[in-house]
Amino acid sequence: FLKKRFSELEKQFISRTLLHSYLKADIRDINNYLKEDLNAHAKGLALFISQGKKYFDAVQTVIPFENRIVVSPLPYIYPLVKMADDYAPFGVILSDENRARLLKVNLGQVEEEMDIKSDVEAVSSKGYETKKGRLGHSDERYQRHFREQVAKHVKAVLARAVRIFAPGSVDGVVLMADNGVMSE
């Protein structure tokens, strides 16, 4: 696509003019960028380049968009704006009674992630010790203690979620949790 479009563009500009030399330099810079700096995971790439203004900027995305080369005095940003509208940032909370994972997703890729592990697992596997000895899992005091540990875990997860998913930074949060955690 690029080779074909570059040759078409070169034919549109009169040879040995300033615009033609700028175009040749732009094509050289674009090819160098593609060889050296393109991320292997990128599925979309928007390049903004101007030799006259000595400007070069690249935006790589994991979301593909239509192949297009636009030569204009103004940057053509419509595909990026559409992508930003279609793929708004959101948060994900995955949690069970002793572990949680928080993910902040923007434009189809994870920007930030955090794993949280609580002491609930240790309590559930060891049972609950009192002065009179070890209590079984079905004991009411053990169950109350276990629920308290789950409640502490949920509060810790939510406190961190409020920091990661600050107001205005995500459009919504998806919560996937076990029944006990969900009810808490």
C-alpha positions in Angstrom: 0.0 0.0 0.0 2.7 2.5 1.0 5.0 1.9 -1.9 2.1 2.4 -4.4 0.8 5.5 -2.6 4.3 7.0 -2.2 5.0 6.6 -6.0 1.6 8.2 -6.8 2.4 11.1 -4.5 5.8 11.7 -6.0 4.2 12.0 -9.4 1.7 14.6 -8.2 4.4 17.1 -7.2 6.7 18.8 -9.7 10.2 17.4 -9.5 13.0 19.7 -8.0 10.6 21.9 -6.1 10.6 22.5 -2.3 7.4 20.5 -1.8 8.8 17.6 -3.8 12.0 17.6 -1.7 9.9 17.8 1.5 7.8 14.8 0.3 11.0 12.8 -0.4 12.3 13.5 3.1 8.9 12.6 4.6 8.9 9.3 2.8 12.5 8.6 4.0 11.5 9.4 7.6 8.4 7.3 7.4 10.3 4.3 6.1 13.0 4.7 8.8 10.3 4.9 11.5 8.6 1.7 10.1 11.9 -0.2 10.1 13.2 1.0 13.5 10.4 2.1 15.8 7.3 0.3 14.9 6.0 -1.9 17.7 5.3 -5.5 16.7 2.0 -5.5 18.5 0.7 -2.4 16.8 -2.2 -2.9 14.4 -2.8 0.8 13.7 -0.4 3.6 13.1 -1.0 7.3 12.5 1.9 9.5 11.5 1.9 13.3 11.5 4.9 14.7 9.7 6.0 18.1 8.2 9.5 18.8 7.0 8.7 22.5 6.7 7.7 22.8 10.3 10.2 20.2 11.5 7.5 18.1 13.1 7.2 14.3 13.4 4.8 12.4 15.7 3.5 8.8 15.7 0.5 7.2 17.4 0.6 3.4 17.5 -2.6 1.6 18.4 -3.6 -2.0 19.0 -6.8 -1.3 17.0 -6.5 -1.3 13.2 -8.0 1.4 11.0 -8.3 1.9 7.3 -5.1 2.4 5.3 -4.9 6.0 4.1 -2.4 8.7 3.3 -3.5 12.3 3.5 -1.4 15.2 2.3 -2.9 18.3 3.8 -1.8 21.5 5.6 -4.0 20.4 8.5 -3.7 17.1 10.4 -6.3 14.5 9.5 -7.3 13.1 12.9 -10.8 11.8 12.3 -9.9 8.1 12.5 -8.2 8.7 15.9 -11.2 10.7 17.2 -13.6 8.0 16.1 -11.4 5.3 17.8 -11.3 7.3 21.0 -15.1 7.6 20.9 -15.6 3.9 20.1 -13.1 2.6 22.6 -13.6 4.7 25.7 -11.4 3.9 28.8 -12.9 1.5 31.3 -11.9 -0.4 34.5 -12.3 -4.1 35.3 -12.4 -5.6 38.8 -12.0 -9.4 39.0 -12.3 -10.6 42.6 -13.0 -13.6 44.7 -12.8 -13.8 48.5 -9.0 -13.5 48.9 -7.6 -12.2 45.6 -8.5 -9.3 43.2 -7.1 -8.0 40.0 -7.7 -4.4 38.8 -7.3 -3.5 35.2 -7.5 -0.1 33.5 -8.2 -0.6 29.8 -7.9 2.2 27.2 -8.1 1.9 23.4 -8.2 -1.9 23.6 -5.1 -2.4 25.7 -4.3 -2.7 29.4 -2.8 0.6 30.7 -2.5 -0.3 34.3 -3.0 -3.5 36.4 -2.8 -4.3 40.0 -3.0 -7.6 41.9 -4.3 -7.7 45.5 -4.0 -10.7 47.8 -5.6 -10.7 51.3 -5.1 -13.0 54.4 -8.5 -14.6 53.9 -7.0 -17.6 52.2 -4.7 -18.3 55.2 -7.7 -18.0 57.6 -9.8 -20.4 55.5 -7.2 -23.0 55.2 -6.0 -23.0 58.8 -9.3 -22.6 60.5 -9.7 -20.1 63.4 -7.8 -20.5 66.6 -9.2 -19.4 70.0 -7.9 -19.8 73.6 -9.9 -23.0 73.8 -8.4 -24.5 70.6 -9.1 -24.7 66.9 -12.6 -24.2 65.6 -14.0 -25.9 62.6 -15.1 -24.2 59.4 -18.7 -24.7 60.2 -18.4 -23.0 63.7 -20.4 -19.8 63.9 -17.5 -17.8 65.3 -15.2 -19.0 62.5 -17.8 -18.0 59.9 -18.2 -14.6 61.4 -14.4 -14.1 61.4 -14.2 -15.3 57.8 -17.0 -12.8 56.8 -15.1 -10.0 58.5 -11.9 -10.9 56.6 -13.8 -10.9 53.3 -15.3 -7.5 54.2 -11.8 -6.1 54.9 -10.6 -7.5 51.6 -13.5 -5.9 49.7 -12.8 -2.5 51.4 -9.1 -2.8 50.5 -9.9 -3.6 46.9 -12.4 -0.7 46.6 -10.0 1.8 48.2 -7.4 0.9 45.5 -10.0 0.9 42.8 -10.9 4.5 43.7 -7.3 5.5 43.2 -6.7 3.6 39.9 -10.1 4.5 38.4 -10.1 8.2 39.5 -13.2 10.2 38.5 -13.0 11.2 34.9 -10.3 8.6 34.0 -12.7 5.8 33.0 -16.2 5.8 31.6 -17.3 2.8 33.6 -16.2 -0.2 35.7 -17.0 -3.8 35.0 -17.2 -5.9 38.2 -16.8 -9.7 38.1 -16.8 -11.3 41.5 -17.9 -14.3 43.6 -21.3 -14.2 45.2 -19.8 -13.6 48.7 -17.7 -10.7 47.4 -20.6 -9.3 45.3 -23.0 -9.2 48.2 -20.4 -7.5 50.3 
